[in-house]
Amino acid sequence: MKTLLSNLKLIAVICCSTLFAQKPVTTYKRLQVNGSHVTAQNGDKISLAGLSLFWSNAGDVSDFYNAETVDFLANDWEIGLVRAAMAVNPPWGTTTGYIGDPSNQKAKIKKVIDAAIANDIYVIVDWHSHDAENYTSQAVTFFGEIAKEYGHNDHIIYEIYNEPVNQSWSTIKTYAETVIEAIRKEDPDNLIIVGTGFYSQEVNEVKDSPISDPNVAYTLHFYAGTHGQFLRERAGQAMKDGTPLFVTEWGTVSADGNGGVNNSETENWIQFMQDNYISHANWAVGDKNESSSIINLQKGINGLKSGDLTTSGNLIKSIIDTQRLTLSVTDITEIKNKFIFYPNPTTDFITISDELINKDFMIVDLSGKIIDSQKAIQNTINLSQYPKGTYLLQFKEANKTISSEVILKQ
């Protein structure tokens, strides 16, 4: 049976193994809104893959708000971004969220920010609330302080409203403009992300009254076990209407965090995000008794580091392992669906398009190691001598990549 990796047809081989060592912020610099996309500073369309931490004040999950967690995820999983979900005033912990305990909550967030900067990955500073407009003054204070201290770093992304519920777009926008003004007094240009209606799904409402700041994107959230094609169509239309999207939270399971992993819809969403070059953070780095947790129950940081992962956690790691190899949108657009490769998966031979005969090719494993490099002298390539696994087959002409394909060897 085909795996998720074999179906990610947008995955392309990087030009050389040394690129694996590049860090996201050094590579892409300050993220910038260009039309309906969040791009690298130079305008290249990209799709970063990362993870969101669980609510910062949750008492039923181990504490992952520390440098050890971020260091491991940045270096072992090679995530492009991490999201610090600061609990504002959740009903189960009103004395431990930011409203009841601002100094300790801010200190937890700063640990994640400092570690993200040290590892040269992006960090989303998330005001994790369903009624943020009720805490506008606190948000102004918090984000103003964060912007003053960290705004000179390209690593910082401000998510100023996680998930509105029944609020109108007018209410959300009024709140957002107040908080954005406070941020821009200290940080004139880093990316700001604003939540949208009904759990950040009503992205279609933005087009008639967008926020005027030039570097603002809008939140799209989904859970593969609950949300399907209808939401992808809505999001796709929103982007056609000029609304730049950023998926700051998504899950492989149902919207309540439980249920089984929905592999087919997860695959559909991953392809949608790569098709549209949308960056994303999976929910969640936690070991709670929920299917959306990536770490098994109460296994903590040691469970994360030893690979004691849930079904969802293993799937997400595979997705991130693969997506970190993607090229920029320009390169992918030039090469995807241009040539034939079959069968895939295969046990021995891959048939290629006649146009690739006499072209140089490389076979690269997922660690970035080039395991073969030669010229295609016929329209079949023999893979029978290689161990089972996932490989990246790349063809070049005049030192330019003309075709790349993920191949699953069984």
Secondary structure by P-SEA (a helix, b strand, c coil): cccccccccccccccccccccccccccccbbbbcccccccccbbbbbbbbccccccccccccccccaaaaaaaacccccccccccccccccccccccccccaaaaaaaaaaaaaaaaaacbbbbbcccccccccaaaaaaaaaaaaaaacccccccccccccccccccaaaaaaaaaaaaaaaaacccccbbbbbbcccccccccccccccccccbbbbbbbbcccccaaaaaaaaaaaaabbbbbcccccccccccccccaaaaaaaaaaaaaaaccccccccccccccccccccccccaaaaaaccccaaaaaaaaaaaaacccccaaaaaaccccccccccccccbbbbccccccbbbbbbcccccccbbbbbcccccccccccbbbbbbbbbccccccbbbbbbcc
